[in-house]
Amino acid sequence: MNDENRPLLHTPLEELAHAAYARARDAHGFVVTYSPKVFIPLTRLCRDRCGYCTFATAPARVSAPYMSLDEVMALAEAGRRVGVSEALFTLGERPELRYDEAARWLAQRGYRSTVDYVANAAQMVLEGTGLLPHVNAGALYDYELRQVRSASVSQGMMIETLAEVPAHHYAPDKTAQRRLETLDAAGRERIAFTTGLLVGIGESREDRIVALEAIADSHRRHGHVQEVIIQNFLPKPRTLMAKEPACDETEFHWTIAVARLLLPAEIHLQAPPNLSERPVELLRYGIDDFGGISPLTLDHVNPERAWPSLERLGEDVDGAGLVLEPRLSVYPEWINDEFLEPAVKSAVLASADSTGLLRRDEWFSGGEASPPPAETRRSRTPSVSTVLERFEVGRGYSREELDVLYRARGADVEAIGRLANEVRHARVGDDVTFVVNRNINYTNVCTFRCRFCAFSKGPLSLNLRGDPYLLTLEELADRVREARDRGATEVCLQGGIHPSFDGDYYVEVIRAVKSAVPEMHVHAFSALEIFEGARRSEQDLETYLTRLRDEGLRTLPGTAAEILRDDVRALLCPDKINSEQWLAVHRAAHRVGLQSNVTIMFGALEDPSAWAEHLVVTRDLARETGGFTEFVPLPFVHMATPLFLRGLARRGPSFREALLMHSVARLHYAGVIDNIQVSWVKMGVEGSRRILAAGANDVGGTLMDENISRAAGAVHGQEMDVAALESLVAPLGRPLVQRSTLYSPVALTGTSIDQ
């Protein structure tokens, strides 16, 4: 034991608890997690005979040495149906070395070992159900860990204690050397690893500190320990320790607090909630996780201890001023290419939200499902409350403050939405505005290779929707005339970057529109199209934009922004313009008298810090030029996009994240960009209504012929007429008002006054 840790032996528990709780909040915020799981006891046979264990049994007491693959899959599928995300494989260690029955069973089915079998079972569960396997197979060697790694997101093995205790006298795999060898081997193999202590089996406080020091040292060498479990010993009938006293509560709490103070801050700390009468009290001592909780299977290691009610646990955590949230079996800090195989990471991304926790809802951008109910939790967290109290029109938020708001959960989300709605009312009133417009995508052929785009039909795309096309100028003019005849005041023109285009093409497009319908507002060309047009014309941006303006261009959409942080862009659209180039196009447009809007395409693979960066740089430009009319969040529609189909993206933002994107933007842009638009194409009717009540004031356009979101898998239609918009807005009790592109009144004839 290190001398500097000796004072912990005698520090009063309340003092330790205070320090441990503060450290937990500093390291992991005000979110407390648990993992919804199904418990798969692959085999209860074990070569070890621990003095406290009722899980391990003899061959005569089980119907078969191992669960069959059919039984495993049936249990995993039942778990999937009730919404769990983790398949917890718990099993005895190397029973084939002790029991002939186990060895024969494995050999008859072509398996070399129990580890070989669990790796195969985990692979089947991962591929067949999407559940994320966490495998507790005991003290493994490097090659065994490597084998299981290919089929799991994380692995675990309890250290329990490094002291020689009678409980481990008949357990050859429980020696300190074997446990520490496995712990280090897991680090070398880059495995997100769970370990922990069993408190009260004959070890001393000094022994516990020594074990914690060993875990901390291994983690400092390898960075792989995602979680440490502190578990209290409870005696069980028919075990060698049946008459031993249960772990003293003070000793248990002391060990939790000391673990929090000794371990590196990034390691998560868990205590099982079913082994304590009041699990919420454990939060005082520094835990930030309650481990796996199953709605389907019992705790096979502690079968006499039922899981707590999640509803009750959530209420208790809420009452403690914290937020209970489900997580994955791998923690967010370890969701990366270093610790996860590509196929495993794809499964993780499909279940994750933007922070790496479990996605809680089955609402998807562009999908048919209704948004989840509004939050009912009451407690507010100090971090979010502090940021909201700093709100001031025109001030904006820092990157750090935005990150805090975008990570909000529970009652904090509702608080942000309420304040955003109050600011919306104060800044722009109660009108819900819209524009009658038509989308015209003149080509779906593109030389660029944006990995999220299901619309482009470039040579390296997946050809997910229809045949390549390029409208003639006359076809384009016909669509403009059709739009006018249906009351449109705006045409929104965008397309792929066709290899035949030169800088004159975009000039010809504007001329075709203006020749067909002179009064039509031309809202056209992404920053990429402008940048390419200028480059191919060998003109600077301002010169080229002036040329387009003089032909009749009036505003630019904010598309091609995606996420204005270049490390994210390198994954989304590696050959597209970079962040500075997007900003340069819009700066130049504003300088020559063209206004534009800000968009963000979010929820694919980035985290909230990237959203914060996007909002800061666009607000800075808005303050500089005053040229942005609105902010338009575009949640990623995942269903048919190459990025998702290749397993490289999440399933778009959760509804919580989509709502926060609009609400936080309202607060951040207040006084600089005062129109916040919700995309009915992405959010659907009910989702749009919820967001209009949380800070948005505009529903965008009627969008005749919307097809980019449709190509990605959205189902909300290609057009929403005025009657449908009135139906969307009516329950809010707010007036629906037609506007022009520049938010001016629209004359009764249907033409705008800002041509």
MIDOSE-261168 format. One record per residue (C-alpha): x, y negated, z negated; residue in one letter. Coordinates in steps of 0.001 Angstrom, whole numbers, plus 500000, padded with zeros to 6 digits. Example, Ala and Ser with C-alpha at 12.3 -4.5 7.8 and 13.67 -1.06 7.14 Angstrom:
BEGIN
512300504500492200a;513670501060492860s;
This chain:
BEGIN
500000500000500000m;501319496558500944n;502146494403497943d;500277491379499325e;497038493346499145n;497374494384495492r;495464491346494163p;492372492716495932l;492277495585493445l;491251493262490636h;489585490308492390t;485999489880491109p;483468491365493497l;481493488141493851e;484618486304494937e;485404489004497475l;481826489006498712a;481798485251499271h;485013485372501289a;483955488482503234a;480565487042504203y;482199483836505429a;484733485810507454r;481983487916509026a;480043484844510084r;483158483111511417d;484135486178513430a;480758487434514648h;478265484635514166g;474786485055512762f;473814488090514833v;473659491469513088v;473527494463515408t;472378498051515550y;472462500651518304s;469194502323519391p;470271505916519819k;469310509511520295v;471319511898518126f;472537514938520087i;474000517610517740p;475785519566520461l;477034522195518019t;476762522566514270r;479548525101514144l;482878523781512903c;486237525247512011r;486482522813509074d;484618523298505821r;484386519938504088c;483155519884500520g;480332517423501151y;479004518500504566c;475607520016505351t;475893519454509099f;478275522352509678a;476764525794509385t;477432529447510244a;476514531202513539p;473895533315511799a;471938530196510853r;471526528787514370v;469752530239517388s;472740529548519650a;476254528265519072p;475647525213521263y;472746523267522679m;472217524182526317s;472578521531528998l;468820521698529565d;468223520984525880e;470712518131525956v;469094516563529007m;465573516981527628a;466568515196524428l;468399512446526303a;465456511926528653e;463090511710525672a;465389509058524243g;465401507126527488r;461600507100527525r;461443505477524085v;463993502847524993g;467254503932523382v;470562503113525042s;473047505359523187e;473470509103523418a;475371509969520251l;477145513302520605f;478046514629517169t;479553518076516830l;481718520285514699g;485437520381515400e;486835523244517507r;484403525986516395p;485766528329519057e;488952528644517000l;486980530031514054r;483954531794515513y;484056534434518257d;480432533628519060e;481402530083520020a;484377531212522118a;482251533759523997r;479443531280524644w;481867528792526168l;483743531390528227a;480547532852529665q;479669529421531014r;483095528562532333g;484237526136529661y;487729526207528206r;486819524517524931s;484191522580523026t;485816519377524239v;485476520587527817d;481774521240527226y;480995517941525519v;482717516044528336a;480506517801530869n;477349517271528820a;478136513579528384a;478738513213532119q;475343514747532875m;473587512441530425v;475340509376531790l;474526510189535400e;471072511649534795g;469566509184532339t;471746506072532202g;472147506492528456l;475629505556527270l;477460508433525565p;479392507856522352h;481252511034521499v;482342512072517997n;484380515187518741a;486880514906515898g;490674514942515961a;491563515228519646l;494810515203521559y;495688512734524304d;494550514921527182y;491250515699525436e;490562512053524715l;491307511303528354r;488850513956529510q;486036512647527328v;486865509023528297r;485776509675531880s;482240510460530706a;481733508148527717s;481763504471526832v;483324504985523412s;484539507676521045q;484794508028517307g;486419509885514446m;486210508989510789m;489494508674508926i;487447509211505737e;490548509073503548t;494285509591503965l;494572510891500420a;494734514598499679e;491368515319498115v;489753518658497200p;486914517967499620a;489311518544502532h;491057521615501162h;489381523882503747y;489518521344506594a;492702521669508692p;491617518807510981d;491249516365508074k;494934515875507300t;496217512311507363a;498685513109510128q;496050514583512475r;493628511709511918r;496242509030512472l;497640510809515523e;494188510805517093t;493596507166516166l;496812506088517884d;496250508406520838a;492857506802521433a;494586503456521570g;497144504676524083r;494327506042526233e;492501502663526097r;489368504003524422i;486986501770522502a;487129503617519210f;485053503843516049t;486522505038512784t;485883504523509093g;486068505565505463l;483953507845503317l;483878506266499869v;483591508302496671g;485079511707497543i;487902511547495029g;490062508775496477e;491137505621494607s;490882501957495506r;494548502064496432e;493864504982498757d;491140503021500518r;493407500026501039i;496112502301502458v;493607503771504931a;492378500333505947l;495953499156506430e;496613502139508689a;493535501377510792i;494523497725511047a;498083498618512062d;496866500980514786s;494534498326516121h;497286495726516161r;499370498105518245r;496647499012520713h;493655496661520332g;491163499524520542h;489311499797517218v;485892498364517968q;484259499280514684e;484967500527511192v;482241502303509237i;482205502183505456i;480015505083504325q;479049505914500771n;479206509531499613f;475907511062498554l;475958514628497103p;473941517226498968k;472555520567497806p;474356523748498820r;477727522035499218t;480916522320497162l;480359518740495925m;476663519124495143a;477205518287491468k;479596515381492039e;478307511863491301p;477211509686494167a;479491506853495235c;479371504067492697d;477529501090494208e;480106498584493019t;482908500633494539e;480980500850497804f;480394497117497942h;483992496405496950w;485244498584499798t;483043496839502361i;484268493410501278a;487915494464501209v;487578496054504651a;486233492821506055r;489116490868504554l;491877493319505517l;490869494303509029l;491498492098512076p;488557489745512491a;487451491105515860e;486768494579514472i;483094495059513693h;482118496397510284l;479253498809509778q;477488500454506878a;474728503003507567p;471349501516506624p;469697504822505688n;472157505558502877l;471251502489500803s;467951501575499188e;468296497914500234r;470460497856503376p;470019494111503856v;472029493550500665e;475074495018502395l;475231491894504558l;476464489965501513r;479671491984501545y;480629491370505154g;479064493922507492i;477811492714510871d;476345496007512096d;473982498740510890f;475134501412513331g;472910503780515223g;469215503960514402i;466998506452516210s;463266506206516868p;463319509856517923l;465857512016516083t;466819512309512445l;470264511722511026d;471580515256511359h;474544514488509100v;472272513087506369n;468941514738507203p;467411513893503834e;467807510144504518r;465266508705506967a;466130505805509216w;464737502484508004p;461841500875509820s;463282498539512431l;460414496131511898e;461098495984508172r;464856495786508661l;464394492955511151g;462198491063508703e;464746491513505928d;467606490341508128v;465502487405509268d;464843486566505642g;468587486542505045a;468977483843507701g;470452486191510297l;469204487738513545v;468938491507514133l;469714492488517729e;470236495815519518p;473640496520521021r;475258499081523249l;477442501906521978s;480447499956523231v;480857496487521766y;481037493429524057p;484745492804523493e;485574496190525052w;483356495958528145i;486113495549530691n;488153497447533237d;490875498229530726e;488631500265528435f;485975501601530799l;486138503796533881e;484444502130536907p;481414504429536925a;481026504108533178v;481315500330533336k;478578500227535974s;476219502036533612a;477138499623530828v;476474496581533018l;473058497949533974a;472066497912530291s;473862494759529136a;472880491132528784d;475237488210529412s;476839488534525976t;477438492281526253g;474636493281523895l;471712495471524923l;469277493845527313r;466051493840525305r;463425493414528012d;462405495080531260e;461605491748532911w;463786491107535944f;464174488040538120s;462012488529541194g;460342491606539693g;456756492406538795e;457039492898535021a;455618490283532675s;457960488363530391p;458309489689526853p;456228488090524087p;457489484938522452a;459703485404519398e;458024485782516021t;461159485601513891r;461364482572511643r;464927482004510509s;467109479444512219r;470884479763512296t;473116476895511156p;475225476882514315s;472284476256516671v;470561473873514256s;473711471767514037t;473977471459517832v;470301470543518202l;470619467882515528e;473345466255517618r;471016465805520592f;470928462326522017e;469646461252525429v;472609460547527666g;475153462209525387r;475380465676526892g;476973468615525159y;480505469955525062s;481376473347526528r;481498474803523037e;478090473396522091e;476508474677525300l;477961478119524658d;476348478143521208v;472947477200522650l;473097479743525466y;473836482527522984r;470806481635520836a;468393484368519794r;465254484741517749g;463728481597516293a;466588479517517691d;465331480143521236v;461900478813520339e;463445475784518631a;465515474935521705i;462436475288523912g;460338473042521664r;462922470295521642l;463395470598525405a;459662470260525939n;459539467165523744e;462398465636525732v;460641466555528989r;457501464746527835h;459496461671526818a;461582461521530005r;459153462442532807v;455723462809531236g;453315465694531638d;453032465913535428d;454060469202536983v;455376468287540407t;455802470215543649f;456673469617547266v;454977471106550311v;457837472470552362n;459011475191554665r;462194477212554424n;463887477769557756i;466864480099557721n;468157479780561271y;470537482736561122t;471352485644558868n;474718486250560515v;477630485097558386c;481396485422558534t;481686485021554773f;481406487959552389r;479507486845549316c;479105489981547269r;475713489008545872f;474046488272549213c;471514490726550635a;470406488249553303f;473579487878555365s;474252490411558092k;477977489886558441g;480203492727559606p;481095493839556071l;477635493558554563s;475435496543553804l;472761495563556362n;470091495781553718l;467327493822555439r;466392493740559116g;468384492910562216d;470801490031562745p;469195486975564357y;469893483394565421l;466986481054566133l;467144478950569239t;466738475194568759l;463318475396570386e;462232478161567998e;463437476003565140l;461473473002566465a;458338475152566765d;458620476101563090r;459010472466562116v;455853471545564011r;454005474443562366e;455168473173558983a;453854469665559734r;450510471078560832d;450237472849557481r;450942469690555503g;454665470055554848a;456665466920554126t;460020468721553996e;461906471404555835v;464728473115553981c;467328474338556456l;470059476801555626q;471725479789557183g;474788481929557383g;478043480660558847i;477701482080562345h;481007482699564147p;479787480708567181s;479007477532565226f;481106474434565634d;480673471118563841g;478188469942566456d;475732472745565719y;474439471134562527y;474017467830564351v;471954469606567002e;469785471219564326v;468899467829562850i;468178466394566270r;465864469312567024a;463928468715563803v;463648464963564257k;462677465276567898s;459901467676566978a;458572465780563930v;460289462409563403p;458731461846559973e;459837465206558545m;462264465009555621h;465370467043556422v;466721468772553317h;469533470788554765a;472897472503554644f;474704473970551709s;478070472623550645a;479666475561552459l;477940474601555718e;478983470964555318i;482553471954554486f;482763474292557483e;481118471775559819g;483608469093558812a;486531471488559139r;485469472705562555r;484927469092563656s;488322468118562264e;486693465305560304q;486820464375556634d;483729465032554554l;482455461446554388e;482830460929558131t;481025464152558930y;478249463519556397l;477760460005557768t;477312461510561209r;474659463919559892l;472969461126557929r;472750458941561012d;471049461784562886e;468401462119560151g;469751464259557315l;468294462930554064r;469244465300551225t;471413468342550570l;470440471429548585p;472800472450545816g;473206475979547136t;476639477604547451a;477332476391543907a;476690479834542409e;478877479437539293i;481319476536539368l;484179478359537705r;486734479853539995d;487483483064538106d;483787483945538451v;483694482835542079r;486625485157542800a;484298488044541912l;481082486688543445l;482283485014546624c;486064485267547003p;486325483674550454d;483827480879549858k;484600477264548968i;485932476814545455n;484430474742542655s;486336471559543469e;485339471797547120q;481653472118546199w;481941469071543964l;483834467194546682a;481052467787549234v;478390466436546890h;480542463519545782r;481046462570549421a;477328462969550150a;476417460629547322h;478981458084548518r;477373457892551944v;473879457559550479g;472674461154550595l;471205462621547442q;471357466284546511s;470529468696543730n;472411471021541416v;471794474761541512t;473247477610539507i;472965481290540375m;473321483043537050f;473017486443535447g;475153488573537763a;478424489161535940l;479427485981534112e;478975485080530443d;477503481926528850p;480861480155528783s;480712480039532585a;477258478449532462w;478628475863530069a;481475475024532448e;479008474665535330h;476784472265533424l;479679470140532180v;481290469562535591v;477980468862537335t;476872466444534636r;480217464666534923d;479622464213538660l;476033463095538056a;477267460385535693r;479876459333538229e;477564459054541255t;473933459124540086g;473191461189543164g;471526464359541856f;467738464525541948t;467164467769540050e;468631470877538494f;467468474190539972v;468393477410538117p;468350480471540363l;468391483678538309p;470187486505540075f;467820488928541825v;469685492194541621h;467622494920543246m;469103495079546751a;472292493050546422t;475641494614547357p;477165493530544049l;474615495508542034f;474426498489544364l;478186498866544051r;477879498894540274g;479619495545539776l;476784493443538345a;474146493329535655r;470450493450536485r;470144489681536458g;469474487555533383p;467082488577530652s;464015486422530225f;465570484879527118r;468584483850529153e;466466482466531992a;464372480420529591l;467457479082527832l;469043478099531137m;466182475670531779h;465729474453528204s;469406473823527501v;469793472053530842a;466931469708529913r;468799468666526772l;472237468479528380h;471232466510531491y;468725464198529740a;469122460653531067g;471372461820533923v;469313464447535774i;465736464302534551d;464001466780536829n;464323470454535880i;462840472874538394q;461653476424537832v;461730478821540771s;458404480636540980w;460012482996543498v;462478484182540878k;460455483746537681m;456963484723538807g;453756483016537705v;453778483895534013e;457505483335533682g;457259479946535382s;454440478954533068r;456506479833530006r;459443477792531276i;457245474791532085l;456327474869528391a;460027474902527458a;461395471876529290g;460804472198533032a;458659469717534948n;458804470905538556d;457868474107540404v;459783473376543581g;458257473976546981g;455454475986548493t;458246477676550503l;456637478965553666m;458920481788554866d;461091482221551770e;463234485224552618n;466590485057550821i;465157486168547474s;462898488625549269r;465947490192550920a;467475490704547479a;464358492513546283g;462062489793544903a;458335490582545129v;456703487239544427h;455835486430548001g;457048484090550688q;454665481240549985e;452565479758547191m;449826477416548323d;448456474498546345v;445535476501544967a;447936479113543603a;450109476419542047l;447027474878540434e;446206478271538960s;449766478566537646l;449668475169535930v;446046475076534718a;446557476975531419p;449154474382530399l;446607471560530549g;448988469420532590r;448279467760535950p;449744469187539159l;451113466380541328v;452459466587544861q;455771464811545384r;458284464152548103s;461801465576548148t;463033462477546309l;460230462603543725y;458273459739545292s;454472459753545601p;452994461475548635v;450422459680550736a;447008461240551219l;447938462110554796t;450485464560553468g;453507462547554607t;456068461263552140s;457251457678551933i;460980458344551660d;461812459538555174q;
